[in-house]
Amino acid sequence: MLQRFGRLLHTQQAAFLVVGAINLAIGLTSFALLYTLAGKVIGYLATLVLAYAIATVGAFTLHRRFVFRVQGQVITDFWRFVVVNAAAFSLNALMLALFVEVAGIPVLPAQLLAIVFVVVFNYFGHSLFSFRRTPHQPGSST
């Protein structure tokens, strides 16, 4: 099954979208479930923090293995990944608050809209920073 999954991911952009869709499903499901169960108590921004934590658990490994196909530098890659995700989280939180508080969009549709911007930010952040390798650097996919 993993081989079949790997064949679907021939280009980096296609792989990013597939892995992103999986991560989106995990993150959005987590957000919706947590918001439904505890959102009235902890609020939508705390719900967002918890959902991001849940979605990040597998995202690093999936991106490393199936999207950017790098090896080595696990600690460096992880911390860079965390930095990009923290910036993406900040962007997400800002946009979610603006969409809810200023635009008056309900929380769940507002989160869907915010994710569109975050996906684009994440691709460039991870490709240019998190998993960046020089052509002759050990662990590069070239």
Secondary structure, DSSP 4 states (H G I P E B T S, - for coil): -HHHHHHHT-SHHHHHHHHHHHHHHHHHHHHHHHHHHHHHHHHHHHHHHHHHHHHHHHHHHHIIIIIS---S-HHHHHHHHHHHHHHHHHHHHHHHHIIIIIS---HHHHHHHHHHHHHHHHHHHIIIIIT---TTSTT---
